[in-house]
Amino acid sequence: MHHQKMKFPSRNPSCFPSSSTVIILLLLIMVNTSDQLAASMNQQLQRNNTASSSLVPAVFVFGDSIVDPGNNNHIKTIVKCNFPPYGRDFKGGQPTGRFSNGFVPSDLLAQGFGVKEIVPAYLDPNLQPQDLITGVSFASGACGYDPLTSKIASVISMTEQLDLFKQSLTKIKATVGGEQTANILSKSIFIVCSGSDDIANTYFSTPFRRLHYDINSYTDLMSNAASSFLQELYGVGARRIAVLSAPPIGCVPSQRTISGGILRDCSEPANQAAQLFNYKFSSVIGSLSQKFPDSKIVFVDVYTPLLSLIQNPTEYGFEVATKGCCGTGNIEVSILCTQLSDSKTCKNDTKYIFWDSYHPTEAAYKVIVTGVLNKYKNCFF
């Protein structure tokens, strides 16, 4: 059956650049004949960028395996990746529990906001007080907005992640005091990244929800649960919240293998579900922004840039878009992607968009996060 690709109008356009940014750009155009003046303006732009970065004291992260830096190492679940070849391009080639070959988006976003190089796992027993003050990740691979998703995988639910965050605030207050903690809360960037496991795993791979929900009512469930989470996060004190959209989940290698037929095409039902959820969720975030006018809750579209990478790999310097680097690249992920896969694992993962059958490479993440920062960074200031 041919599935018509659904298109939805955007309800949440990217924020406009500040007037000062527009003025600087106009000045740059006017003086482009003078190398000296252009260099001076570039230096000013860099100073402005550094100044805005210094306004972010910490980055706190909630969500799934896209932003889990190793929390799943410390819980009883089979959803782990703290073994080679994972992490082979991370510092020292260490498998930290990040579901990639190197940095994950939360690390790259923390770098982009000038906070620190990596966002550590909250459950890491070696965590230091300074790590807490500048931000940690509570994310757990295979969790979702739907509470059933984390139960199926025996991982940390979004509600439990919020409880861990509240626990961390007690530790932060004990370290820096109540006033400084309030300052950290109000100025930090909170990253929320979830939803793909709800669609790929809970809805399409198990019968539990499909018995009672069609995709329209299930994306309602997801959107309502996500809204509740964001409101609770605001209630704890978060004000600058970056909410990542669901990706084109039907185009990841595992979904192509499972649902893409002989040609391993993208699974249109999964992509349509992601688009429908994104449409509803962006609308919810628009309503929350009006409800909480002192907040900056920003819906960050990662669906479009990742799909662009997959559809036009060579334009971004990639060669392989339909298979992961690990093993055959068709199905291996987590405990299926091990050193036993090494003989088939690619040697140059910078040419691959996907590291395993579900998660992008550091190289792909860098392209996406660079675009995200260019588009949305000013929305938080």
N, C-alpha and C positions, 0 to 999 in steps of 0.2 A: 504494500500500500504506500502510495506517495503521500508524504506529509507536507502540507503547505507551510512554509516558514512564517510564523506569526511576527508581525511588527507592531510595536506599541509606540505611541507618541511619548516623547520625554516630558515628564512632569517636573523634573528637578534639574534645570540647566546648571551648568558650571557657574560658579560665582564670577562676577565681573572683576577685572583687574582694578586695583585701586587707582585713583586719579593721579597719584604721584608716579605710579608705574607707567601710566599712559604718557605723562609729561616727559619722563625720562626717555621713553622710547621715541617720542617725537623729536626730542633734542638730539638723540643719537642719529636719527635720520638726517636732521639738518646739518650736523657737523661731520657727516661721513667722509668728507674730503680731507679732514684733518686727523691724521693718525694720532697726534699728541692728545687732542681733545677727546677723541674716541677712547683712547687708553685711560684717560682720566675718568670718563664716565663709567667705564667698565669697573675701575677700582671702586667707584662709589656704589655701583650695584652690588659688588661683592661685600662691601662694608654693610650695606643695607641687609643683605642676605644673612650675614653673620649676626647682625643685631637682632633680626627676627628669630634666628635659631637660638640665640641665648635666652629668649623668652620662654623656651620650653625646657623645664627642669627635668622632666622624666617622660618615659613612654611606657604605658601599661597595656598589656595585650590579652585579649580573650578570643577563644575560637577553637579551630580544628587543626588538622595536621599541616596546613599551609603555614601556620605560625607557631606550632609547637616546637620549642627548642630542646625538648627532652623531659617534659613532665611525665610522659608515659613510661619512661624508664623506671619510675618509682612507684608504679601501681601494678596491680595484677590484671594484666590484659595481654592478649597476643599481638595487639597493634603496637609494635615496636620497630625501631630501626637503629638501635644502638650497636651496630655491628657493620663490618665492611660488606660491600663497597660504599655504603652510605658515608658521607663526610669525607670522601677521599680528597676533595679540594678545599676542605675547611682547614683552619689553622692547625698545622702539624698533621694533617690527614686523619684527624680523629673523628670517629662516628659518635656524635654527641647526643643523638636522638632526634636531630633535625631530619625531616623527610626529604632530603635532597643531597646533592653532592657537596654543597657549600652553604653560603648564607641563605636565609629564608627572608621573605618580605619584611617581617618585623625588624630584623637586623638592618636591612637596607633603609627602611623608613626612619629608624632611630639615627642612622648615619646622616640621612638627608635633613633631619631636623637638628643636627648638630649636638645630639645628646651623648651617644656612645657608639662603639663599634658593634657590639652584640647585645641582644636582650636575653638574659639568662632565664632558665626555668625556675619558677618559684620553689618547686620541690627539690631542687638541687641541694644536697646536704652541705655543699661547700659555699653556699650563698653568704655573702658578707652584707653588713648593714648598708654600706655604700651602694651595693647593687640594688637594694630595695629603694633607696632614696631616689635613684635615677631611673628606676623602672624595671619591671620583670614581666614575664609572660606566664599566664595561668592556663594557656591553651592546652588542649588535649586532643591528640589525633583521633579522628573518627567520631567526634561529638557533633551535635547539631542543635538547631533551635528546637526541634521536636524532642521532648524529653525521652521518647522511646529510642531515639538514635543512639544516645550514649549508653542506655541500658543494654541494647543488643551487643555492643562492642565492649562492655564493661570498662568504660572510660569516664573521665570527669565531665559531668554535665555543665551546661552554661550556668545553672543556678549554683552548683557547687563551686565553680570558678569564681563567682561573685562572692561566695562565702569566704573563699581563700583570700580574696582581695580585702575584704573587711578585716580578716585576721591580720593581713600584712599592714593595714593602717594602724593597728594597735602597736605593732613593732616600730613603724616609722615615727609615730608620736613619741614613743619611748626614747627614740634616738635624737630627734630634732625638735620635739615640742609641738604643741597644738597649733600655734600660729603658723609655723613654717610648714606643717603638714597641710593646713588649709590652703596655703599659697601653692604648694606642690599640686594639690588636687585641682585647683582652679585653672592652673596654667599648663598642666601636662596634656599630652596627646594620648587619647585612649583609642586603641585600634580594636575593632571587632570584625572577625572574619569567620563566617560559618554559613551553613546552608547546603553546601554541595553534597555532604554525606546524607542529609535528609533525602535529597532527590535520588542520588545514585544508589545508595545502600538501602535505606529504610523503605522508600516508596517503590522503586523499580526492582530491587533484588530480593525483597521479602514480601510475603502476602499480608502482613499484619495490618497495614494501613489501607491497602487497595480494596480490602473487603468492605471497608466502611467509608472510604473517601474516593471521589474522583479527583483529577489533578487540580481542578479549580478549588474545591473545598480543602484539599491538602495544602495548597499554597496559602490559603486563608489561615489555616492552622499555623503554618510556619511564620507567616507575617505577624499574626497576633502574638505568638510566643516571642518573636524578635522584638516587637514593640514593648512588651512587658519587660524584657531584659534591659532595653535601653532606658526605660523609665526608672527601673530600679538602680541602674548605673548612675543616672542623673541624681537620684535620691541620695546616693552615697556621697555625691559631691563632684562627679565628673562633669566638665563643661565643654571641653573640646573633644568631640568624638568622631573618628573617621570610621565609617561603616562600609566595608567592602561588599560589593555585589556578589551574587553567585556567578561563577564562571560558565563558559560554554561547556558544561560537564559532559555533554554527549560527544564531544570531540577528543576527550582524553583517550589515550591508547586502549585502556581496559574496556571502556564503554564501546569503542569501535569494535573490539574483539567480541564482546558479549552480544551487542545489539546491532552492529553495523552491517551484518550480512557477509557474504563471501568477499565483497570488495572492501570491507572494513570502513564503510562510510561513517560519518558522524551520526550518532543516534538522535534523530530529530525530536522524538518525544521528550527526551531528557533536556535538550536545548530549549524546547518550547516551555517546559516546566520552569527552567531557570529564568527565561525571559518573563514569564507570567509572574513569578515570585518577585523579580526585580522591579517590575512595573508596580506591583502592589506595595512593595517595601519602600520604594522611593517616595510614593505617595504618603505612606505612614510617616516617614522621616520629615517630609514637608509639614505635616500636621504637628509633629512633635516640636519642630523648630518654632512654630507659631505659639505652641503651648508653653514652651520654655524660652522666652525671648533673650534670656541672658546666656543661652547656650549656643554653641556652633556645632551642630550635628550635620555632618557632611556625608551624603551618599556618594561613594566612590565607585565609578563604573570600571570594573576590570574585565567585564564580559567582552566589550568591544575591542580593547587592545589585545587581549589574548587570542580572540578569534582572528584578528588581523595578522598576528604572528603566525598562526596555524595555516591561514589561507595564503599568506605571502611570505613564506620563510626566507627566501633568498634576498628579499628587500631588506631584511634585518641581519643578514649574514649567517643564517642557519641553512642546513641542508636537509634535516630529517624532522618531519612534523607529525608523523602518524604512529611512530614507535618510540618507546623509551630507550635510554642508553643501556639500562641494566638487563642482562640476559637477552632473551629474544625480543624484549621490548613490547611484547603483546599483552602480557598479563601479570608479569612479576611486579610485586609491590610488597613492602613491609617484609614479613618473614619468608616470602617467596623470592625476595631479592637479597641474596647472600653471597658469600665467597664462592659457593658452588656454581654461581652464575658467571663467575669471572671469565671463563673461557669464551663466552659469547658477548660479554659486556664491551661496549664501545671503548675505544682508546681515547678519543677526543670528544668529550661531552659538550664542548663549546659549540659544536655544530648541531647539537640536538636541542629541541625545544623542551622535551620531557626527559627527566632523569630516570624515573621508573614509569610504570604504566598509568600513573595517576598524578604525579607531582612534577612541575617544571624544574629545569636546571637553574643553577644560580645565574647563568648567562641570560636565560629568558626572563627570570625575575628582575634582573638589572634593567632590561629594556622596559619592562612594564612599570616598575617602580619609578624610573626616571620620568616617564610620561605622566604618571600619577602625581608626582611632586610638582612638575611643571604646571599641571592643570589645576591642582587643588591646594597647593601649599598655602597660598595667600588667603584662602578661605578661613583659615584658623586665626588670623591676626586682625 
